[in-house]
Amino acid sequence: MKIQFEPRDFSPKFKLAASVAAARDIKPILQNVKIKADKKIGIILQATDSEIGIRIQFSCDIVANGEAVLPTKRLTQILDLTGEDRLTIESTDNSAVVNGEREKYDLNTQPPDEFPNVEEFEETAYHEIPAKALREMIRRTVFATDTENVRYALGGVYFEMVDDNVSVVATDGRRLAWQEGKGECVNDHKVETSILPVRTLQILERVLQDKSIEDDDDIKMAISANRVLFQCKDITLFSRLVEGRFPKWRSIIPKTEDDTPVTIESGTLLSAVLRAQITTTDLDPGVYFVFDKGKLSLKGEGKEIGNAMSEVPISFDGPEKTIKLDPKFMTGFLRVLESSTVVSIYLPPDNDPVKITADDGGYVYVVMPMSS
């Protein structure tokens, strides 16, 4: 195999593949990226850690067809540090030589036939979701997962796809984020109980940021048995699903059809929460949200630090209501919104969950109050 390329074009695609490669010594060859060069189809990069796999196809100057297994760490360093405008990679049986006009690197490699093949997208039943909408679904939910994996199912993101309706949900038991959207159902593809790993969605979000993918490009998503496949133009992403049972999440969302919410711009609320949490501590992180006539006061208290208060105007004419919330849960939610997005806060009775929606449609956030 022999190929020639400009590092600025080759590097993003190689790094994307490298992000999937095994970080630990599960199987040494999986810490590499396999490259196949074929003058008819171009370049195919493959990487997998056995749970997630990726295939990336693109054009390149191919001098000679062939395959090689490229070491991710060393080649990434070369691509980052090279001063060359153009590089050549030529492989032999047990090495890959990277050449420029003033640089040369001879890297030991492993046999390409020992590298497991990453599954291609050959599904006939799937959903098509616009890239922009899928990015938003991921961004607006993944932050609410259980990062400590106390309950494994809560460490993933739940996908439900029925007809053209798509629901994406995440919860850690103390908060819940739900984003609805639309996708075109192809050949009766239906999914009701699938949980995707957070890492898979983080890689998918990175894939969707590739400059070759436009906001209105349709992304194919197929779920069957214990795995999910995404087709994003010339990039295929494979992942195994998370095992476990997701909570009955719809029953968690408060009924608010007859309630009048308090509305406020997300950027204004985020700034106020950040100011109020300055004096909070890890032992007592809560911020008091005090709703009163015409104003919302946010108060943070730290016994050994002091007090902070931030006040913002709101349209509210009811009796005073105080709710104590974890500021991390509020800032996590508010940061995934545009600062001009208007959020509606539904004030619950007693110490019930607080429901918040966004005015751009289809987004619901539920957070449990803290005990005072």
Helices and strands as residue ranges (DSSP letters): E 2-5, H 7-18, G 28-31, E 32-38, E 42-48, E 52-58, E 61-64, E 66-71, H 72-81, E 87-91, E 95-99, E 104-108, G 112-114, E 126-130, H 131-139, G 142-144, G 152-155, E 156-162, E 165-171, E 175-182, E 184-186, E 191-197, H 198-208, E 218-224, E 227-232, E 235-240, G 249-252, E 262-265, H 266-276, G 277-279, E 287-292, E 295-302, E 306-313, E 321-325, H 327-334, E 342-346, E 354-358, E 363-367
